[in-house]
């Protein structure tokens, strides 16, 4: 009963505030130069992509300020990427909050008063995430793989920042869709003991830190609650 009341109160607030709920699904391409150096030298022994491809999901709550061209869009952000070099397995995921601010490049109507086909928005996106990093290394001393793993995992807070461009199409008074493209940057992200673990003790610490860069391409769908 309490959950139902909270849900009703939440949607009532959205309706009064002319808020917009949005869900974004996006493909993500990442670059982590230092971590990739270690895997190339001690696992793949060749040039190969490391944790390059992933998936991002974002749930946001957007509302305009007094200036209609500016929006606040706080969001919950999740991204997951994996790499499989049999029998080695790597996984990186982040979950966190973003304090997004959007600026419209032009209005809803043109100079002649006609509705515009779409509105471009530039979004600045600072955030704070929890990064979960995992490496499953095969057990054994170099002999045949027996199907058993040692799981190495690390968790840490990861401040980050991004910028996105959205082209918002208004399909109706309630529904919008917006293709988006953007970048996100995790500076100096530490994966403690990564170098030593992957190199089996041959190196220590040299490549534990990396600047993790991500390129995001996706689609956002928004449901607008009209103000009474």
N, C-alpha and C positions, 0 to 999 in steps of 0.2 A: 504494500500500500504506500509506504514511504517513497519507494522508487517511482511509483506512478505519479505521486504528487510532485516530486522533484522534476520528473520529465515534463509534466504539464507546465510547471513554473518556468522551466528553461525555455520551452517553445513560446510561452506567453511573453517572456522577456525579448526573445528574438523578434516576435511579431511587432512589439511596441517600438523596438529600436531600428527597424528596417535593416536587420542583420542579414548576413548571408553565410550559409554553411557550405563548405567546399571540400571536395575530395579530389586529390591528384594522384595519378599513377604515372610513373616515369621510368624510362630506362636510364641507367647511369653508367658512364665510362670513367674509370679511375686511373690515376697514375701515382705510384708510390716508388720513386726511383731507388731509394736506399734499400728497401725491403726486396725489391726485384733483383738487385745486384747479388744479394746473398743466395736467393733461390736459383739464380742462373749459374752461380759458381759451384754450389754444393748439392743441388738436386736435379735440375733439368740439364745442366751442362751445355746449354745452348740459349740463344735469344728466345724468350718466351714472355707472354703477358702474365702478370701476377695480379690477382684480384682486380682485373680490369673491368669485368662486366658485372653489373648488379641491378637491383630493382629498388626503386624509391616509392614510398607511399606517404602522402601528407594529408592530414585532416586539419582544416583551418576554420576560423570564425572571423568573418570580416564585417566591419562597419565603417561608414564614412565619418569624417570629422565635419566641423562647420564648413570648411572648404571642401566642396563636393569632389574636387579633383584629387584629394588625398584620402587614403584609407589606412586604417590599422588592420592587420590581418595576423594575429597570433596563431601559431600552428604547432601541431604535434607532428614530428618528422621521424620516419623510420627508413633505414637503408640497409640492405644486406648484399654481400658479395662473397663468392666462394671461388676457390681454385683447387683443381684436382690433378695432381701429378702422381699417378698410381705408383706406390701405395701411399703417397703423402697427400694430406688433405688440409686446406687452410680455409678459414672463415673469418670474415670481419662484418660486424653489424653495429649500427649506431641508432640510438633512440634519444630524442631530446626535444627541447622547445625552441621555437624561433619567434622573434619579435619583429615580424615583417612590416615594412612601411612601403606603400605603393603611391606612385605619382602618375596621374593620367597625362598623356601627351596632348590630348585634345578632348573636347566635351562630347556629350551624348548627341548633340545636334550640330550641324554645320552652320555656316554664316547665313544660309538661306532658310534656316529653321527646319531642315529635313534631318531625320534620324541618320546618324552615321552607321555604316555597315558594321564596323567594329571599332573598339577603343584599345589603343596600345597603352600598357602600363609598364613602368619601370619599377622593379621591386628590389629594395635593399633588405638583406636578410641576415642579421646577426643571430647567433644561436649558441646554445650550450647543450652538449650531448654526452651520453654515457657510451663509450666505445667498448665493445666486447670483441676481443681478438683471440683466435684459437688456432692451434696447430696440432694435428694428430700425426705423430711420428710412429712408424712401424717398429715393433719390438724386434729385438734380435741383434746379432753381432755381424751383420753383413751376409748371413746365410739366406736361404729361401724364406720368403715372407709367409708367416703362419697365420695371418689374419688377426693378430692382436696389436693393439695400439697403446701408446702412451699419450694422454691428452694433456696439452699445455695450454692454459688459458690465462688471459690477463684482462682486467677491466680498469678503465680510467676515465675521468672527465675530460672532455675534449671541446674547448671553445672553438668556434668556427664562424665563418662569414661567407655570404654569397650574394649574388646579384642575378636577377631573372628578368626576362622580357616576356610579357603575356599579351596576346591579342584576344581580347574578350569579345565574343559574339553574343548578342542578346537574342535568344530564340523566342522568349516570351517575357512577360512581366515577372515570372517566377524562375525561369531557367536560363542559365548562361553556360557557354563552353569557352574554354580558353586554351589554345595550344601555347606551350611555353618552352623556353630554352634558357639555360642558365649555367652558372659555374658556382662551385662551393670549394672552400679552402680550409683545411685543417692544418694549421702551422705547427711544426715541431712536435708531431704526434709520437709519443714514446710507446714502443712495444718492448717492455723490459725483458732482457735475456733472449731476444729473438735471434740475434746474431750467433750467440753461443749455442743455442739449442739447434738451429738449422745446420750449423757447421759442425755439429757434434764435438764442440769444444776446441776446434781449430782456430777460431777467432772469438773475441769477447768484446761486446759493446759497440763496435765500430759503426754498425749500421742499424742500431736499435731505433733511432729517431729518423723520421721522414716528414717531408711536407706533402701531405696527401691532397691531391687535386681531383676534383670531380666535375664532369660535364653532364648536365641533366637535360633530357628531352622528353616531354610528356604532355598530358592533357588534363586540364582541371575542369570539373563540372561543379557549378554552383547553384544552390537553391535559395532564392531570395524570399524573405518574409517581409511583406509590405507593411509599412507603418500605417496605423489606423488614422 
